[in-house]
Amino acid sequence: MENIEKNPEIKTSEKADRLEKLKALGKMNVNAYPAKSKRNTLVKQVIEKFDELFEFQTEVIIAGRLRSKRSHGNLSFANLEDFSGTIQAAFSKKDLGKEAYDIFSDLVDVGDFIEISGTCFTTHRGEKSLMVKNFTLLTKAIRPLPDKWHGLKNEEEKFRKRYLDMLMNPELKDLFQKKAKFWDVTRNFMKAKGFFEVETPTLETTTGGAEANPFATHHKDFDLNVFLRISVGELWQKRLMVAGFEKTFEIGRVYRNEGSSPEHVQEFTNMEFYWAYANYEDGMKLTKELYQTIAMEVFGTYVFESRGHKFDLSGEWPTIDYRTAVLEKTGIDVLNATESEMKKKLEELHVKYEGDNKERLTDTLWKYCRKTISGPAFLINHPKLVSPLAKAKEDNPELTERFQILIAGAEIGNGYSELNNPLDQKSRFEAQQKLFEAGDSEAMMPDWEFVEMLEYGMPPTCGFGFGERFFAFLANKPVREIALFPLVKPKLPVKHDQKITL
């Protein structure tokens, strides 16, 4: 057989070289992309049962990607990797025959997927290996993999070619396995507590349950503008409380049309639960147990370091009063201060703020204060102004029965005794409507059908939501890094046949 690698007509680029090899394989009637593999075991299982397989010389069939390859005349060695692990394989011209050995030696590259059948043996250095009896090319890789020592260095390129970043960095695969377990533990915990898992709409005519900029699109059949949801079905799950369900939860995707940064992405996963006949204090007890369960079952510890903070999730968590915290840190009483006093203080603190309404200014002052709180702690007694869906406290109607979980200078979870008074809810929606009409794009869109629903009667209910941001804090990773495929701008403009008209 012609030695393809030494053919002077081959172009210098490695991609061109591999295309020539693909062409040569075709001439030899070797299918470089078969549809099926005969694999009957995983690399990890071979290693775990190695002694038994070696003793009885049991032939196994494994498959995976070649991660390295080195030839020594009539004997070649390669490392083959599947999802479970890596093992060394030895290819002998004597065992394979000249034609098959030359195909492997000359036409198979690092990065190709192959299937091998063979028996276990140990090298003179004691390395557990497979002696190959037969091999089959499963996929010819046209592009070479990045250098395993250097990998992808450009951050944007890492996200664009996330598949290569994960391939070259096994710890990144481990991160996403932990993230999957994070949601498994959450789901199992909620079900064990008697909560019923539901699915609610992701397309809404109004975006309820949070304050954020939504993504908008157009429903052609109804000729209607709709929005991708910004919460995990808060107003829908409350409808289920009216319908007679008493414990529901949903784990699902949420979309917010806001800025990109290491700590902000536009698409992420959240969980929300709603619990009839419970209040915010019940929610605090349940969520503390949930967070502690996640920490131990996923990470095996209660103690973490993240964003320059160290925190211990075990034991009791203190409560922090919203009004007192801001007053002690800034000297501003958020219940009684005027907008001009708030602006002046923010300017003194060199804090940028958007919007000049009291709700937005109050929230900005609090966000300045939270940065030094390592937690874990519960933030309570939020002003009604910044809590349009929370029930007011009986002893002080200016405050609400709301709690947020504080960890590493940020809110990592939000819950409250849900507002179920339709008259109160109507007046708060009217206040939000005024903010929205005044240009506050993050004000909550009123849902008047939701008010109508409350008129039929909703039992006392506790609601709570948290998301994968909690996982990012536990893993001490930027939020963008825990997304499998975060959104990146395409290298070339994307062309669509039709423009979306809203």
N, C-alpha and C positions, 0 to 999 in steps of 0.2 A: 504494500500500500504506500502511496505517496505520502511523505512526511509533510503535512499541511503547514506546520509551524515554520518550516524552512523554505516555503514557496516564495520566491523573490517577487512574484506578482502581487502578493498581499499588501494592502495598504498599511501604513505605519500605525494608525489608530487601532486601539484594542477592540472597539466595536466593529470596525471593518474586518479585523482578524476573526472575530467570532462569527460574523456573517459568512465569511468564507468557509469556516468550519461547518456551519449549518448547511451550506450548499454541498459540501463534501459528504456529509451524513445523508443528505437526500439522494445523492448519486449512488450511495451504498444501500439504499432502501431502508435506512434506519429512521424510524419515526421519532423525531425529537420532541413531540408533544402528544404522547399517548393519553387516552382518557382515563385509564384505570391503573391502579397499583395493586400488587398482591401482598402488600405489607401485612404481616400477622402479629407484629409486636412493636413496642416502643423501645427506644434506646434505654430509657430508664429501667424498663423491665429486664432487658438483657443484662444490664449491670447488676441489678438486684439479685438475679438468679444465675449469675455468671458461673459460680462453682458447679452448680447442678448441670447447667448446659454444657460446661466443659467436660465434666465427668462422662456424660452420655453422648458427647459429640452431636448434640441436637442441632439440626440446621434451622436457622431463623431467617426471617425476611424483614428487613427494616428499610426505611426510606427517609430521605431528608435532603438538606442542602449541603453541598461540599463547602467547607469553610477553610480548608487548606489542602494542599497537594504537593507532594515531593517525590521525585523519581530517583531510583538508584539502579540504573541499567534495567535488568529484568525484574526488578521489584519496585513497586511504588506504594507509598503510604498516603492516606488521606484521612482527614477528620470529617465525619458526617454528623450533622446536627438536625434533630427534630425538636419539637416544642418541649420534649421532656428532658433532653440532655444531649451530650456529645460523646462519640466513641471513635476510636481509631480503627481504620480498616486497612488491611494489607492486600494488594493486588499483585499476583504473581503471574508472569508470562507462562510458566509451566502449568499452572492450574487453569488459567483462562484460555490458553491458546493464543497464538501470535495475533490473529486478526482482532479478537476482542481486546487483548491487551493494548494493541496499537491504537484502537479507538479510544480507550480510556486515556492512554498516555498522550495522544496527539490531538484529540477532538473534544475531550471533556475538560471543562475549566472550573476553577473555583467560582462558586455561585450557582452552578448547575444543580438541579435536583436529580438524584439517582435513586434507584432501588437496588439493594444488594442482598444476596442470600449467602450465608456462610456459617462457619462454626467458630466457637470461641477458642482463643489461645492467648497465652501471655508472652509478651516479648522478653528478651533477656534482661531488660531493664525493669520488668515487673508490671508493664502497662497492660491492662485488660484490653484486648483487641478482637477483631473478627478477621478470619482468613476468608477472603471472598471466593466463592465458587462460581457465581454468576452475577452480572449486574445488568440493569436496564436504565437507559437514559429516560427520565421522566419529563424534564423541562430544560431546554437550552436557554441560558441567560444571555441575552444579546449585549447588555451593558455590564461592565465589571462593577463589583461592589466597592464602596469606599475603602481606603486603607484602614485596616482594623485598629491600627495604633493612633491614627489621627481622626478618622471618622469625619462627620460633618461639623464644621466649626461655626459657620454663619448661622445665627439664631433663626433668621427668617427661613433659611434653607432647611433647617431642621424641622420646622413646622410644615413646610411645603412638602418635604419628603419624609414625613413622619415614619413611614414604613421602614426606611433605611436607618433612621435614628434608633428605632426600636430593635432592629436587627443587629445593629452594632453595639447596642448598650443593653445587656440583659437586665440590668437593674431597672430600666424603664419598663420592661415587661413585668417585672415584679411589682412595680408601682401600680400598674393597671389591674393586676390580679388582686392586689390589696383593695383597690377601689371597688372592684366587683364584690369582694367580700364585705366591704363597708355597706353596700346596699343590701346584700343578702342578710347581714346581721340586723339591719334596720327593719327589713320586711319581716323577718322571723320574729323579732321582738314585738312589732305591732300586732302581728297575728296571734302571738302567744298571749297578748293582753286583750284579745277579743275584738280587735278592729277588723273591719271588712274592707278589703282592697277594692277600689273603684277606678274607673276611667272616665274623665270628664272632658268636654270639648277643648281643643287647642285653638280653634277659630271662634272668635267672639265678636259680637256687634259692639260691645263696650268692654274695656279691659278693667276688671275689678280685682280687688284683693291686694293691690300694691300701688306705689307711686313710682312710675317709670315711663319712659318713652317707648311706645310699642312699634312693632313692625306692622305696616298696613299692606293689604292687598285687595283684590276685587273678586267677588264671587259672581261669575258670569251668569249662572243660571238664575240667581235671585236678583241680579243687577244691583249688588249691594256691596259697599265697602266693609271689610271685616279686618280684624286685628289678630295677630298671634298673641296668645295669652302671656301675661307677665306674672301670673301666679299659678299654682297648681290647683286650679278649680275652686278657689275659696268660695265664691258666691254660688257655685254649683253644689259643692258639698254641704253648704248650709241649707240648700233646697232639700237635700236628702234628710237633714234633721227634721224638716217640716213633713217629709214623706213618711217618717216613722223609723228611719235608721237612727241608731244611737251612737255608733262608733264607726267612723269611716276614715280611710287614709288613701292617699295616692302618691306614687313615685312617678314623676314624669318630667318632660322637657319644658323649659321656660325660655322665653325670648324677650330680650330688651335691647332696643335700638339706641345704645349708648356707646360711649367712647371705649376704645381698646387700650389695654395696658397689661402688664404682667398680672395685675390683680382684677382685671375686668374683661369678661368675654360676653358675647351677645347671646349665646345659647348654652344652657347648662341644665343640670338635673336637680330638682328639689323634691322634698317630701312635705306634704301637709296632712295633718289629721284634724278631725273634728269629733268632739266628745260631748254628747248630750248629758245634762244634769251634773256637769263639772264646771268649775271656774278656774281662773288663772292660777290659783294656789295649787289646785290639783295638777294642773299642767306643769308647774314648776317641779313638782315631785317626780312626775313621770318622765319628763325630759332629762332631768339629772340622771335618773337611772338609765335612760336610753344612751346618753353620752358616755357614761361610765362603762356600759356594756360594750359599746362600739370600741372604745379605747382598748379595753382588755382583750376582746376577742379578735380584733384586727391587728393591733400593734403590740399586744402583750404587756402593756404598761399604762400607768395613769399619768406619768410625768413626761412632759414634752418641752421642747424649746422651739420657738417659732417667732419670726419677725422681731427678733431682739428681746423677746419675752420668755420667761420660764413659768410654767403653770402646772399644777397638780390637780387632776380631775377627781381624785378620791376625797372622801370626807364630806363635810358640809360646805355649802357655798354661801357666802355672805350676800346680802341685798344692798343695793346702792340706790338712793333716792335721786331721781332725775333733777329735780329743782335744786336740791341741796348741793349736788355735785357741781352743777354749773355755777351756782352762787359762790361756792368756795373757791373755784378755780378762776372765775372771771369777775366776780363781784356783781354779776347781772342776775336779777330775779326774773326768770323767763315768764312768770305769770303777770308781773306788773310793769315790766320795762316797756318803753315805747320802741317803735321801729328805729327811730333816730338814735336812741341810746344803744341799741344793739349794733347798729352799723358803726357807730363811733368806736365801740369796744372791739369789734372785729378788725377795724382799720388799725387800732392801737396794737392788736395782736399780729398784724400783718397776715391776716387770714382772708383769702379770696372768697367771695360769696356771689351767688347768682340769685337774682330775684330780690325784691325789696319788701315782700310781704312777711308778716310776722312768723308764719309757719316755717318758711324757708330759713329765715334768720335764726329762729330758735333751734332748728335742726343743725345748722352750721355751727352754732356755739357749742352744742353738745358734742358734735364730732371732733371739735378741737379738744374738748376735755377728755374724751375716751382714750386718746392715744397712749396715756401713761398707765392705764389699768391693765394689768396682766391677767387677772381673773384666776380661775373662773368665778363669776359673780352674776347675780341677777340684777338687772336694771329695772326699777319699778317706778310707779307713780308718774307716768308720762302725762304731759298736758294733753287735754282733749284736742287741742288744735293740731297736734301732730299724730293723732290716732283716730282717724275718721270712722273706723269700724269697731272700736273697742268700747265696752260698756263703761259709763262714768261711775266713779266711786260714790257710794251713798253718803259718806261723811264729807266729801269735797267734790262737788260736781265738775270742778275745773280740771280734775285729774281722772285718769282712767285705770281700770283693772288690766294692766298690760305688763308683760315682762319680756325682756330681751336677755339672751345669754351673752355675757362679755368674756371674750378670750383674746389675749394678745393684742389689746388695743382696738378691738373691733367687735361688732355685734354679729354673733354666729348663731342665730336662731331668734325667732320672734313669735310671741303668742299673747293671747288675751282672752278675757271673758268677752264673748262676742256680743255686740250690740244687737238686741232683739226687739227693741222698742221702735216700731215703724215710724212714729212721729219724730223721734229723735234722729233716726237714720235719715229721714227725709230732709230735716233741717241741715244736717251735716253734709249731705250730698249737695244741697243748694249752695252751701258755703264753698264746697269744692268746685262747683260749676262756675262761681264767680271768679275763683282763682284761675280756672282753666280759660275762661273768656278774657281774663286780663293778661294772658300770655304765659302762664305757668304751665309749661309742657309736661311737668311731672305730677301735676295735680290729678287726683283720682277722677276717672270718668263716672258720672252718676249712672246708676242702673235703676231706672224707675220700676222695671218689672220686679226687681229684687225687693224694692219697698213694698210692692203689692203682695209679694210672697210673704213678707213679714207680717202683713195684716191678717194672714190666716193663722198666725201663731207659730213661733219657733221656740222650743224649750231652751232653758239656760244652757249655754254651750261654751266649751273651751276650744279654741283653735290654736294651732301652732304650725310653724313651718321652718325648715332649715334645708341646707343644700350641700352640694359637693364642696362648697367653700370650707365647710368644717373639715372635710377630708384633707383639703389643701393645707389647712393650718396644722393638722396633726402630722402630716407628712413633711411639713416645712418646705412646701413648694409653692411657687406662684400659681395662681388659679389657672393661668393659660397653659401651664405645663402639665396639668392633670387632665386636660382634654385630649382625647385620642387624636382628633384631627381638628384643631382650632382653625377658624376661618382666616385665610390669607388672601391677599389680592392676587389675582391671576397675573402671570407674566405678560400675557397678551390680552387685549380687550376681549371680553366675552361678547359674542354677537348673538342676538336673539331675533327670531323671525318677526316677533311682534313685541311692541313696547307695552309695558303695563301702564294702563291709564287709571288713575285713582280719582 
